[in-house]
């Protein structure tokens, strides 16, 4: 009997791959080194608050988590000043992106975003049958605000915008973000991805504050993976313009998908703001130091309000990746067309950053 092949969803079958950072185990195997500096996935080298570790000591894994994340939503409601029925918790903010696309998009719906951008802004939209228009950043690696305004004039169903930008690094200032908000139609859901919000300087606007009272349909995404150091637990959240949108997106994700450990850890992390701010201050100091070293080597890096640098190394990014890996350093080589000479490097500990600077200097000195 001839085999009858299963018909795959054509939207999913045609998806571009997600450019994930190499994990430490794979790096050890390929490099033959045990001393790996993991500088590809924008994790917090300081780990997480001691309050988190203390809170996890009594976790009982035999019980299901609270599917509504009631305690965590209450803590976030107090922190951001928004009613808890407008907050949805997800298995990382990536989960929120997928749920938003499932709740909003129909096949053929137009979506717009910025390029280079976070891969899942495109991938999750395509998985739901949408078309995606990408607005390139300027040659100086900053936002092209007039081009974004032009894209918004077409009233896409969703506009994904990360500020601070992932993978490039800059953040929109207040005037630029206000100009963009003025161009958003009521037919467009603006998804402002603020995964790196805690790392931005005081001049970077708080998207929630600007959007409050705007009358727009919006979502602001934030995460515990970066500044709070909970990347391995996968917990992020979305703040919606109204409870109707929040209910629709909540219904679009699976129940119990934010585990009890993640919920407890996130509540404890919020209770130690001082630890988070100290970690961020240490990282921003190191970010400036590494950026200065790059300038001294004649290399170009985008200005950054994040915990990483987007660097033009002037040669094939895969070659740079291979050289750095041979020195036990993982970075993310960029593969997007037009950016094949760029790598994204996470700011690590001072010692890890020194190793990166020395290895990169060896590469460009060849």
C-alpha positions as CSV (number, residue, x, y, z in Angstrom):
1,X,0.0,0.0,0.0
2,X,1.4,3.4,-0.9
3,X,1.9,5.7,2.1
4,X,-0.4,8.6,2.4
5,X,1.6,11.7,3.5
6,X,0.1,13.9,6.2
7,X,-0.7,17.3,4.8
8,X,1.2,20.0,6.8
9,X,0.0,23.5,7.5
10,X,1.6,25.4,4.6
11,X,2.0,28.5,6.7
12,X,4.1,26.6,9.3
13,X,5.9,24.4,6.8
14,X,7.3,27.5,5.1
15,X,8.5,29.4,8.2
16,X,12.0,30.8,8.4
17,X,14.1,29.2,11.2
18,X,14.5,31.1,14.4
19,X,18.1,32.2,15.0
20,X,18.7,30.9,18.5
21,X,22.0,31.3,20.4
22,X,24.1,28.2,20.8
23,X,23.8,26.5,24.2
24,X,26.8,25.9,26.5
25,X,26.8,22.1,26.1
26,X,27.0,22.3,22.3
27,X,29.7,25.0,22.6
28,X,31.8,22.8,24.9
29,X,31.5,19.9,22.5
30,X,32.5,21.9,19.4
31,X,35.2,24.0,21.0
32,X,36.7,21.4,23.2
33,X,36.8,23.9,26.0
34,X,35.0,23.8,29.4
35,X,35.4,27.6,30.1
36,X,32.5,28.8,28.0
37,X,31.5,32.5,28.0
38,X,27.8,32.4,26.9
39,X,27.4,35.8,25.3
40,X,24.7,35.0,22.7
41,X,21.3,34.9,24.3
42,X,21.2,38.1,26.4
43,X,21.0,36.3,29.8
44,X,21.9,38.1,33.0
45,X,25.4,37.1,34.1
46,X,24.6,38.1,37.7
47,X,22.0,35.3,37.9
48,X,18.9,36.3,39.9
49,X,18.1,37.9,43.2
50,X,18.8,35.8,46.3
51,X,15.2,36.4,47.3
52,X,14.2,34.3,44.3
53,X,16.4,31.3,45.4
54,X,15.0,31.5,48.9
55,X,11.4,31.6,47.6
56,X,11.9,28.5,45.6
57,X,13.1,26.4,48.5
58,X,9.6,25.3,49.4
59,X,8.1,24.7,46.0
60,X,5.9,21.6,45.7
61,X,6.1,20.4,42.1
62,X,3.2,17.9,42.5
63,X,0.5,20.6,42.3
64,X,-0.7,22.4,39.2
65,X,0.1,26.1,38.9
66,X,-2.5,28.7,39.1
67,X,-3.6,29.1,35.5
68,X,-4.7,32.7,36.1
69,X,-1.4,33.7,37.7
70,X,-3.5,35.6,40.3
71,X,-0.7,36.5,42.7
72,X,1.8,37.5,40.0
73,X,-0.8,39.6,38.2
74,X,-1.7,41.3,41.4
75,X,2.0,42.1,42.1
76,X,2.4,43.5,38.6
77,X,-0.8,45.5,38.8
78,X,0.7,47.3,41.8
79,X,4.1,47.8,40.1
80,X,2.8,49.2,36.8
81,X,-0.4,50.8,37.9
82,X,-2.7,48.9,35.7
83,X,-5.8,46.8,36.6
84,X,-4.9,43.1,36.8
85,X,-7.6,42.2,34.3
86,X,-5.5,43.9,31.7
87,X,-2.4,41.9,32.4
88,X,-1.7,38.4,31.0
89,X,1.2,36.2,32.0
90,X,2.9,33.9,29.5
91,X,5.6,31.3,29.2
92,X,8.0,34.1,28.3
93,X,7.0,37.2,26.3
94,X,7.5,34.9,23.3
95,X,4.4,33.0,24.3
96,X,2.5,36.3,24.4
97,X,3.6,37.1,20.8
98,X,2.3,33.8,19.7
99,X,-1.0,34.2,21.6
100,X,-1.5,37.7,20.3
101,X,-1.1,36.5,16.7
102,X,-3.6,33.6,17.3
103,X,-6.1,36.0,18.8
104,X,-5.9,38.7,16.2
105,X,-4.8,37.5,12.8
106,X,-6.7,35.8,10.1
107,X,-5.1,34.3,6.9
108,X,-3.9,37.1,4.6
109,X,-3.9,39.8,7.3
110,X,-1.2,42.4,6.9
111,X,1.4,42.7,9.7
112,X,4.4,45.2,9.8
113,X,7.5,45.3,11.9
114,X,11.1,46.6,11.8
115,X,14.2,45.0,10.3
116,X,16.5,43.8,11.7
117,X,14.0,42.7,14.3
118,X,13.1,40.0,16.8
119,X,12.5,36.9,14.7
120,X,9.3,35.8,16.3
121,X,7.5,39.1,15.4
122,X,7.7,37.8,11.9
123,X,7.6,34.0,12.4
124,X,4.5,33.9,14.6
125,X,2.6,36.2,12.2
126,X,3.5,34.0,9.2
127,X,2.5,30.9,11.2
128,X,-1.0,32.4,11.3
129,X,-1.1,33.0,7.6
130,X,-0.4,36.8,7.7
131,X,1.8,38.7,5.3
132,X,4.7,40.6,6.8
133,X,6.1,44.0,5.7
134,X,9.4,44.9,7.2
135,X,10.6,48.5,7.7
136,X,14.4,48.6,7.5
137,X,16.4,50.6,10.1
138,X,18.5,53.5,8.8
139,X,22.1,53.1,7.7
140,X,23.2,54.5,11.0
141,X,21.4,51.7,12.8
142,X,18.6,53.8,14.3
143,X,14.9,53.8,13.7
144,X,13.6,55.2,10.5
145,X,10.6,57.0,12.0
146,X,9.2,58.4,8.7
147,X,9.3,55.0,7.1
148,X,7.5,53.5,10.2
149,X,4.8,56.2,9.9
150,X,4.4,55.4,6.2
151,X,4.0,51.7,7.0
152,X,1.4,52.5,9.7
153,X,-0.6,54.6,7.2
154,X,-1.5,51.2,5.5
155,X,-3.3,50.2,8.8
156,X,-1.7,46.8,9.3
157,X,-3.6,44.4,11.6
158,X,-0.6,44.4,14.0
159,X,2.5,46.5,14.1
160,X,5.3,44.9,16.1
161,X,7.9,47.4,17.4
162,X,10.6,46.7,19.9
163,X,12.1,49.6,21.8
164,X,14.8,49.2,22.9
165,X,15.5,47.4,19.7
166,X,16.3,43.7,19.6
167,X,18.7,42.9,17.9
168,X,20.1,46.4,17.2
169,X,19.9,48.2,20.6
170,X,18.7,51.8,20.3
171,X,15.5,53.0,21.9
172,X,13.0,55.5,20.6
173,X,13.0,58.9,22.3
174,X,9.8,60.5,23.5
175,X,9.3,62.7,20.4
176,X,9.8,59.8,18.0
177,X,7.5,57.4,19.9
178,X,4.8,60.1,20.1
179,X,5.2,60.6,16.3
180,X,4.7,56.9,15.7
181,X,1.7,56.7,18.1
182,X,0.0,59.6,16.3
183,X,0.2,57.5,13.1
184,X,-1.4,54.3,14.5
185,X,-5.0,53.8,13.3
186,X,-7.7,52.3,15.3
187,X,-7.7,49.3,13.0
188,X,-4.1,48.4,14.1
189,X,-3.0,46.7,17.2
190,X,0.3,48.2,18.3
191,X,2.5,45.7,20.1
192,X,5.3,47.6,21.8
193,X,7.9,45.0,22.9
194,X,9.8,46.4,25.9
195,X,11.8,43.3,26.8
196,X,14.9,45.4,27.5
197,X,13.0,48.3,29.2
198,X,14.9,48.0,32.5
199,X,18.3,48.6,30.7
200,X,17.3,51.9,29.0
201,X,18.4,55.2,30.3
202,X,16.2,57.8,32.0
203,X,15.6,59.6,28.7
204,X,13.9,56.6,27.2
205,X,10.1,56.9,27.6
206,X,8.0,54.4,29.4
207,X,5.7,53.0,26.7
208,X,2.9,52.3,29.2
209,X,2.8,55.9,30.4
210,X,2.7,57.3,26.8
211,X,0.0,54.8,25.7
212,X,-2.2,55.3,28.7
213,X,-5.2,57.3,27.7
214,X,-4.2,57.3,24.0
215,X,-7.4,55.6,22.9
216,X,-5.3,53.2,20.8
217,X,-5.5,49.4,20.8
218,X,-2.1,48.3,22.2
219,X,-0.1,45.7,24.0
220,X,3.1,46.4,25.9
221,X,5.3,43.3,26.4
222,X,7.9,42.9,29.2
223,X,9.8,39.9,30.5
224,X,11.6,38.5,33.6
225,X,14.2,36.8,31.4
226,X,16.7,39.7,31.1
227,X,17.1,42.2,34.0
228,X,15.5,39.9,36.5
229,X,17.7,36.9,35.5
230,X,14.9,34.3,35.1
231,X,15.5,33.3,31.5
232,X,15.5,29.6,32.3
233,X,12.0,29.7,34.0
234,X,10.3,31.4,31.0
235,X,7.9,34.1,32.4
236,X,6.9,37.3,30.7
237,X,3.8,39.4,30.6
238,X,1.6,41.6,28.4
239,X,-0.3,44.7,29.4
240,X,-3.3,45.5,27.2
241,X,-5.2,48.6,26.4
242,X,-8.5,47.0,27.6
243,X,-9.7,43.8,29.3
244,X,-11.5,42.5,26.1
245,X,-8.1,42.2,24.3
246,X,-6.6,40.7,27.4
247,X,-9.3,38.0,27.6
248,X,-9.0,37.1,23.9
249,X,-5.2,36.7,24.2
250,X,-5.5,34.8,27.4
251,X,-7.9,32.4,25.7
252,X,-5.4,31.9,22.9
253,X,-2.7,30.3,25.1
254,X,-2.7,26.9,26.8
255,X,-3.8,26.6,30.5
256,X,-1.1,26.0,33.1
257,X,1.6,27.1,30.7
258,X,3.3,29.4,33.4
259,X,4.6,26.9,35.9
260,X,4.4,27.4,39.6
261,X,8.2,27.8,40.0
262,X,8.1,30.6,37.4
263,X,5.2,32.4,39.1
264,X,6.8,32.2,42.6
265,X,10.2,33.3,41.2
266,X,8.7,36.3,39.4
267,X,6.8,37.5,42.5
268,X,10.0,37.3,44.5
269,X,12.0,39.0,41.8
270,X,9.6,42.0,41.9
271,X,10.1,42.2,45.6
272,X,13.8,42.9,45.2
273,X,13.9,45.9,42.9
274,X,17.2,47.0,44.5
275,X,19.0,43.9,43.3
276,X,17.7,44.3,39.8
277,X,18.7,47.9,39.6
278,X,22.2,47.2,41.0
279,X,22.6,44.4,38.4
280,X,21.5,46.8,35.6
281,X,23.9,49.5,36.7
282,X,26.8,47.1,36.7
283,X,25.9,45.9,33.2
284,X,25.5,49.4,31.7
285,X,28.9,50.3,33.0
286,X,30.4,47.2,31.3
287,X,28.4,48.0,28.2
288,X,30.1,51.4,27.9
289,X,33.5,49.9,28.6
290,X,33.1,47.2,25.8
291,X,31.8,49.8,23.4
292,X,34.8,52.0,24.0
293,X,37.1,49.0,23.3
294,X,35.3,48.4,20.0
295,X,35.8,52.0,19.0
296,X,39.5,51.7,19.7
297,X,39.6,48.7,17.4
298,X,38.0,50.7,14.6
299,X,34.7,48.7,14.7
300,X,31.2,50.0,14.5
301,X,28.6,49.1,17.0
302,X,25.0,50.4,17.2
303,X,24.2,52.6,20.2
304,X,22.5,50.4,22.7
305,X,20.0,50.8,25.5
306,X,20.0,47.0,26.1
307,X,22.3,44.4,27.6
308,X,24.0,43.6,24.3
309,X,25.9,45.2,21.4
310,X,25.2,44.8,17.7
311,X,28.6,44.9,16.1
312,X,29.8,45.1,12.5
313,X,33.0,43.1,12.5
314,X,33.7,43.7,8.8
315,X,33.8,40.1,7.8
316,X,31.5,37.1,7.5
317,X,29.6,36.7,10.8
318,X,29.9,33.0,10.7
319,X,33.7,33.3,10.4
320,X,33.7,35.6,13.4
321,X,31.5,33.2,15.3
322,X,33.8,30.3,14.6
323,X,36.9,32.2,15.7
324,X,35.2,33.3,19.0
325,X,33.9,29.8,19.6
326,X,37.4,28.4,19.3
327,X,38.2,30.7,22.3
328,X,35.2,29.4,24.2
329,X,33.0,32.4,23.5
330,X,29.5,32.1,22.2
331,X,28.0,35.1,20.3
332,X,25.1,35.2,17.8
333,X,26.1,35.6,14.2
334,X,23.5,37.6,12.3
335,X,22.2,36.0,9.2
336,X,19.6,38.5,7.9
337,X,20.3,39.8,4.4
338,X,22.3,43.0,4.5
339,X,23.7,42.3,8.0
340,X,25.9,39.3,7.4
341,X,28.9,41.0,8.9
342,X,27.2,41.7,12.2
343,X,27.3,39.8,15.4
344,X,25.3,40.4,18.6
345,X,27.3,40.1,21.8
346,X,25.7,39.9,25.2
347,X,27.4,41.9,28.0
348,X,28.8,39.4,30.4
349,X,30.9,39.5,33.5
350,X,34.0,41.8,33.4
351,X,36.2,38.7,32.9
352,X,34.0,37.4,30.1
353,X,34.0,40.8,28.4
354,X,37.8,40.9,28.6
355,X,38.0,37.5,26.9
356,X,35.7,38.7,24.2
357,X,37.7,41.9,23.6
358,X,41.0,40.0,23.4
359,X,39.6,37.3,21.1
360,X,38.0,39.9,18.8
361,X,41.2,41.9,18.6
362,X,43.0,38.8,17.5
363,X,40.5,38.2,14.8
364,X,40.6,41.7,13.3
365,X,44.4,41.9,13.6
366,X,44.8,39.0,11.2
